[in-house]
Amino acid sequence: MSAGPVRSVLIVGGGTAGWMAAAAIQRSVGPNAEVRLVESADIGIVGVGEATVPPIRDFNALIGLDEAEFMRETRATLKLGIEFKGWGTRDSAYFHPFGTFGPGPTLGDFPGSYFALKAQNRAASLEAYSITSHAAKRGRVGARSNDPRSALSGFHTAYHFDATLYGQYLRRVCAGRGIERIEGEIVEVVQRPLDGFVDHVVLKDGRTLKADLFIDCTGFRGLLIEGALKAGYEDWSHWLPMNRALAVPCAKVRAADPFTSSTAEAAGWRWRIALQHRTGNGHVYCSDHMDDDTAREILLAGLDGEALAEPRPLRFVTGRRRKLWDRNVVALGLSSGFIEPLESTSIHLVQAGIIRLLQHWPDLDFSPVNTDGYNRRLGREIELIRDFVILHYHATERDDTPFWRQMREMSIPDSLAERVELFRDRGLLFQVGADEYFSQGSWMAVMMGQGIVPAAHNPLYDYQNLDQVAAGFDRIRQAWSTTADNLPAHEAFLKTNAMWAEETV
């Protein structure tokens, strides 16, 4: 029999992760459990994340946000994908779009047919069959259509937003829904002597806060999950050796691009993210191959507007907690681990952890079967994203710096090696269950964009009438191009749909 339901939840730490957790948990448990959040104004938050992936739309809907209000409050813009410069070769460029390639809402038979045509030099570039790629090149956006016959049925978007403003916005939303915010710094975590569960935390002023379930959103330090419970950390820096980042905003100098830009540098890469009121910039790099002063110079030299602050440093070790949920503590956000921001998955993994927690919601017996299931599922999801990010570094022809030679020559996880070998052999793509975020189309875009070209294709697709297939592909390409030409410009769309903050007009 159940030991009884969870009646109190304490979220330790605010920021994006903490307030996302507060909003989602309160929305789900309603009046049946008390949800509180404790944070200290004296402890800073990282708050540099500005790019997301399409499931953020589902999360915002889950917690009941109005899209237009959310975008105004966070100075958000739309994101159609990521432009990669200098990753395959120093002069190469490609686009990783959201949505699908080809005519359907899923990838379907597109890869097999595409490679069969490609073998006869009868197919255009991969991006020509993506509606979001066409739109991004033109700086145009639109709304996804639910009609599978529409070109816009495969049009997926995410957001660029100010993560600090997002956390502050969620804090106001949560306050309006009755979630108590407690100001205070935790100085002690007290565990039950018999089983090691967290019983309560002690604040600097002597107050104690008890709860049935604790959510650790204390950032890299992992105050509860690591500081108290010693969950352990799985270090992935041998595959992803980037361990430093500098972030700086700059003045806006042109209309906001509806995509993230990622430009490879000598020992890492730079990002550019356009918001309504400014442009976010950063440089992720490996300190074994570049010193901090050089990294700062590269970042500032690459700005297209006046810097609005001093570059903000961030240090990290890529990897994850060995236990993401240990006893009655669940780690979210940076407390659970960190995969660098190359594919904009940091906020997505907060969301994934919250959704998994709701699916595995405990009672007071905290069944190990349930907890272990959460750890396996979310751990596997994180590892699949890790593999996808490693692919960007390993699948390169660059050998112009020691860093890139190390990346292309390093050993990679067996799970990734298998995917690359099967694609290189005959263009085979596959999905690893429902817990994998990145689609076959995403894997195809990055592998081809970085020079992995299949040696052959599945001969099954030679049985088709390739003349008809080629004609169909040409119709798709032309229809997608025409549709994109008729979409509104990015900023005009935001203003027309009341998504633009008045003070930035």
N, C-alpha and C positions, 0 to 999 in steps of 0.2 A: 504494500500500500504506500501511497505517496506520503512523504513527511509533511506535506502542506505546500501551498503556493508561496512564491516569492512576493513579499509585501513591500520591500523597500530596495531601491536601487540608488547607489551613490556613484556619480560620474566624477572622477578625479582628474581635473584639468579641463580647460575650456578650449579655445581655438576652434578650428574647423571640425576636427574629429569629435571633440567633446559636445559641441552644440548640435552636430548632426545626430549623434547618439541620443542626446536628450530629446530632440524633436521626434525621432522615429520611435523610441521606446515609449514615450508618453502617449504618442498617437496610437500605439498598439495595445498598451496595457490599460489606458484610460484611468478611471478612478480606482482600479483594483490594486494598484501599487504606487507608492510614493516615489517620485523621481526627483532627485536633487543633484545639483552640480556644485562642486567646490573648486574655486580657482583663486589665484593670487594675482593682483595687479602688478606686483613686484617681480613676477616671473614672466619673462617674455615668451612669445610664441614664435614658431618658425614663420608661418604665414607667407611663404614665397610662392606657393603653388597657384598657378593662374590658368592652367589648361586642363580640360576634362575630356571624357569620352562619352558617347551617347547615352549610356545607362543613367547618367546623372539626371536626365529628364524623368526617368521612372522614379528615382528617389525623391525628387522635388514634388512629383505628383503624390507619392506615398505620404509625404508629410504635409500635404495640402497647401503648397505654395502657389501663388498666382504668378505665372511666368513673367508677365510684363512688369509687375511690381518687383519681383526678384531681380530682373535684369536692370531696372533703374537703380535699385538699391546697391547693387554690386558693380555697377558700371560695365555690365557684361556685353560682350559681342558674341557672334556666332562663329563656330569652328567647323570646318568641313573636312579637316584632315591635317596632315603634316607634310610640309615641303622639306626634303632632305637634300642638302648640298654638300658635295665633297665626300660622300661616304663610300661609294663603290670605288671610284677613282677621285683624284683631287679635283678634277673638273666636271665630275658627273653631277646630275641632278635628277630626282624623281619625286613623285607625289604619292603618299599613302593616303588614299581617300577613305572616308566613312561610306557606308552603304555597300552596294554590291556591284559587281561587273556584269554586264549583259542585261537582258530584258526582265528578269524575274526578281522576286523579293528575296530569293536565295541564290547561291552561286550555281547550283544545278549542274548541268552538263557543260557549262561555259568553258572550263579549263581544257577538257578533252577536245572540244571543237576548236578552241583557239589554237592549241598547239598543233592540231592537224592542219589548220590553215597556215600557221606560221611556218611549218615545214615546206610549204609551197610558196612562201613569200606572198601570201594573200591576206594577211592580217595587219592591221595598223598597230600602233603602240598600245600597250595595255590600257593606259589612261584614257584612250579614245572611247572606251566602252564603259566609262564611269561617269554618270551624270554629275556627281559631286566634283570630280576632277575638272570637268568642263566649266562648272559654275565657279570654282575656286580661281581658275585662271582668269576669269572675267571679273572677279570681285563681286559676284552676284550670289544671292541666296534666295531661298523660298521655303515653303512649308511642305512637309512630306505628305503625299497623297495615300489614302487608304484604298484607292482603286488600283488593283494589280496591273491594269492596262496602261496606267499613266507612267510616263517617264519618271515622274517624281515619287513613284512607289518605292524606289531604291535610294531616295534622298534622305540621308541621316545626318543630323547635326548634333554637336555638343556646344559647350560654351567656353569662352575665355572670361574669367572674372577675377576680381581682386579678392583673394582668399581671406584677407583680414576683414574686408567689408562683408563677405559672406558669413563669417563667424559672428560678426556684430549683428548682422541682420537676423540670423537664426536666434541669437540671444534675445533680441527684442520679440521675435515671434514666440519663443518659449516663455518669456515673461508674461506675455499676453494670455498664455494657456495655463498659467498657474504653476510653472516649474520654478522651484525655489533655487536662487543662486546664492551661494554662501561665499563670502569673501574671506580668504584666509590661506595661510601657508602651512602645509602639513610638515610636521617635524618628527613624527613617529608613526609607524604602522604596527599595530598590535595584533598578533595572531593567537588563535585558540591553541592551548598547549597540547591537546590530544591529537588534533588532525592537521594543524597548520593553516587552517582556513583563516582569512582575515576577519577579525572580530570588529575592530574599529580603528579609526585614525585619529591622531591627536594634532590639533592645530597649535600654532605658535603661541596663541593667547590662552591655551589650556583647554579650550573646548574639545569635546570628543564627538565624533560622528560615527554612528553604527549603521550597518546595512546588511541585508541578506546577500546582495550581489554588488560587486564593485567593478566598475569599468575604468581601466587605466588608460588615460589619455594625457599622460605626463611627458610625452615626447621621447626623445632618444634615451633619457635616463631610465625610463620604465620603473618609476618609484615603487609600484606594487609588484608588478609581474617579475621584475628582476631584482630590485632592491630588497624586497621582502621574501619573495617566493623562490628566487634563484632559478627561474625557468630555463636559463641557458640560451645561448645565441649561436646560430649556424652562420658562419662567416662565408660569404660568396665572393670575397674580393679577389680570389685567384681567377675568377671568370669576369668579374666586373670591378676592376681595380680603381675606378674613379672614386675619390674620397674627399673631394673638396668642391665647393661651389661658391660663386660670387653672384649676387643678384643686385640689380640697380634699375630703377625706373628712369625713363627719359621723356622729354617733351614729345608730344605728338606732332608729326610733321606732314602727315598725309592721311587720307581716308583709311580706316582700319581694314586690314586684310582679314578675310574670313578663314584664316588658316594659321597654324603655328609654323614658324621657320626654325629649322635645325641645321646649323652649319658646322661641319666637322673642322676641328682645328688640330694643331700639332700633337696635343695630348688630351683630347677630349672634344667638346663641342659647345657652341653657343646657341641660346634660344632667343627668339624674338616673338613677343605676343602682344598684339594690339588690343587695347581696351578702349572704352569710349573716351576717356579723359587723358590717357597717357599710354606709353608703350613699356611693357615689361621686358627686361633683358637679363640674361644670365650666362655664366660660363661654368660648365662642369668639367673638371679636369682631374688628372692623377698626379698627386704630389711627388711620386717617384720619378716623374718625367718632366715636371714643370714646377717652378717656384711660384709663390703667391704673387710676387711683384710682377712677374711676366704675365701671369694669368690676368691680373688687374689691367695691365696695359692693353692686352688683346681685347678684353671686354670693352674698355672705354673707347678704344680706337674703332670698334665696330658699331658704336651707337650712331643712329641717324638723327638724333636730336640732342639737345642739351641735357646732361645728367641732372636729375632732380634731387639726388642724395649721394652720399658716399656708398660705394659698393659694400653690401652686407655679406660677411663670410659665413659659411656653413661647412661643418665637418661631419662626416658620416662614414659608416662601414656598411657596405651592402650585405644584406642577409636578412634573416628573420629569427624570431624567438623559436626555440625548439618546442615550446608549448605556448600556443597563442591563447589558450584558455587553461588555467591551472587552478584547481580547486574552485573557489568562488570569485576568481578574478579573470576578467576577459580584457586582453590588450587590444586597443584599436589605434590606428594611425601609426605614428612614428614609434610608439611604445611596442608595437608588434614587429617592427622591422622596417627596412627601407630598400626599395629598388629605385635607382635613380630615375629622374623624371623624363627620360627620353621619349617614352610613349604615353606620357600624361596619365599614369595609372595610380598615382598616390591617393588622390581623393576617391578614385574608383575602389581601391582596396579598403578604404574606410567604409564605403558603402557596402561592399561585399561582406565585410566582417559583421556589420550590423544586420544585414539580411540573413546571414547564416545564423547569427545569434537568435533572431526571432524564430527561425525555423527550428532551432535546437533549444528553445526557451526552457530553462530548468525549473524544477521545483526544489524544495529544500533538501532533498536527498542528494542533489547534484550527481546523478548517475554517471559513473565513469564511462559507460557505454556511449551515452549521449555526448559527453565532453570529448571523448576520443574521436567520435564521429565528426564533430565540429573541427577538431584539429586536423584530421586527415583531409577533409573536404577543402577547407580554406587553405591548408598548407599546400595541397596539390594545385589549387588555383594560383597561388603565389608563384609556385615553381614553374608553371606553364608560362606565366608572364615573364619570369626571369629568363627562361629559354628564348623567348621572343626578343627580349632586349639584347641578350648575348649575341643573337644572330646578326644584329646590326654591326657589331664590332668585328665579329669573326669573318663575315662574308664581305671581305674587302680585298681589293687589288692594290691598296696603298702599301708602299714600303718606303716612303720618303722620310719617316721618322722612326726612332726606336720603339715608340709607343705602338704605332700601327703595325710594325713588324711583329711585336709581341702579341698583338691581338689576332693577327691572321695565322700565327704559328701555334697558338696555345691549344691545348686539348679542351674539348667542350663536353658537356653532359651527354651521356649516351642517348638520352631522350631526344636531344636536339640533333645529334649526329645522325640518328635514324631518319628524322624528317628531312634533313638536307640531302642525304644519300638517295632517298626515294624520289625526291623532287628532281634532283640532278639526273637521275637515271631515266625517268619517263614522265616527269611533271606530275607525279602523284601527290595529292593533297588529302589530308584527313583531319578530323576533329577528334580530340580526346575527351569524349563525354560532354555532358551538359555543363560541367564546371569550368570549361575552358572559355575564356572571354574572347580572345582574338580568333577571328573567323578564318576559313580557308582563303578567302579573298585577301585578308591582311597578310597572311603568310606568302601568298603569291606575289603581292605588290612589293614586299620588301626583298624577297629572294630575287625576283627578276630585276628590281630596281638596283640591286647591288651586284648584278652580274652573274647570278646563278641561272644558267640557261639549261633546260633539259636536253640531254643527248638524244632522246627519242620521245615518242608520244605513245599513248595507249592505242594500239592498232584497231581496237574496237571502233574508234571514231572514223577510221577510213571506210567503214561500211556505209557511211552517210553519203548522200548526194552533196559533195562538197561545193558544187556550183550554187546550189540552193542555200547552203550554210553561209557561203561567202556573201551572197546577196543579202541574206538576213542580217549578217554582221554589218554590212555597209549601211543598211537602213537604220540599224540601231545607232551607229555612229553619227549619221546625219541628223536623226531625230533628237539625240541627246544634245548635239551642238545647237540646233535650232531652239530647243527648249531653254537651254542655258542663256542664249542670246536674249530671250524674252523675259527672263527673270529680273526683278528689280535690283538695283545696286544695294550693297550690303547696308550702308548707313541709312539709305532712304527707306529700306524695309523696316529697320528698327524704329525709325521715327514715325512711320506710317502706322505701325502697330503699337505705339505708345510704350516702346521698350527703351527709349532714350531718356536719360536723366536731363531735366530741363537745364540745369546749370552747365551742361556740356554742349548744349545746342549752339 
